[in-house]
């Protein structure tokens, strides 16, 4: 059993209200809860199947419902299997919903990659590794005024085990005497973890993650990072612990806000796509191929609708 601790909320919700918010969004999958017709599951699936509307946006919205459900699997049932299953579905749907490249140039890593990596899905993890350059623009230089894309790229380099690129990048931030105070406070231990990971230094990795588990730092780093999880879990520790586990490291990390059971890398026997359109995605193709395929379908659907209106208009005016 997990004994979760409330870490705070950027939306000023208490623990009870935060759980209810997750539940309300998860229940969109059932047509229940805090229900808005326009973004409900029926309308969303109708838009996707007809390609009549913003399909990629709808996939992203649908992914959010499943990620909310994955959080509910932990909050209400302590069920890591269901958590991984729904993290896979939600993470893949959010991936399919990306409409431009690179798509991780803003935002933070535990918002972009958390569900995909925490699902333990080999397909999603390998996709992030193989396509990391188009996701993050790996060669873009460090910018102290907005280092988010730089840190997102570092996460994928860590996942890929590209130590030769990752270590000097992490050190560039750590050695920057003029790095902004906000970045130093929030991202310092992340980069210390990367350096230790590159050096295969188990003690160093544990030290960095345990600093992130200290109450004040845990709250600071988690704050406003992933609304489905950041009020009761330390997402950075879970994500980095998982990456270490993927590379074969068994770290001495176990906390109410970073349970060992979630950190362990244990892929499910089978991952299933609940919708046929998800099965169309080819992990071996650049993501631009997927984006252009749906742009073509949406354009064709729009043209069909225009022809229908043109055909009906003369009759209506008689």
Buried (B, 14 or more C-beta within 10 A) or exposed (E): EBEBBBBBBEEEBEBEEBBBBBBBBBBBBEEEBEEEEEBBBEBBBEBBEBBBBBBBBBBBBBBBBBBBBBBBBBBEEBBBEBBBBBBBBBBBBBBBBBBEBBBBBEEBBBBBBBBBBBBBBEBBBBBBBBBBEBBBBBEEEBEEEEBBBBBBBBBBBBBBBBBEBBBEBBBBBBEBEEBBEEBEEBBBBBBBBBBBBBEEBBEBBBBBBBBBBEEEBBBBBBBEBBBBBBBBBBBBBBBBBBBBBBBEBEBEBEBEBBBBEBBEBEBBEEBEBEBEBBEEBEEEEEBEEBBEBBBEBBEEBEEEEEEEEEEEEEEEEE
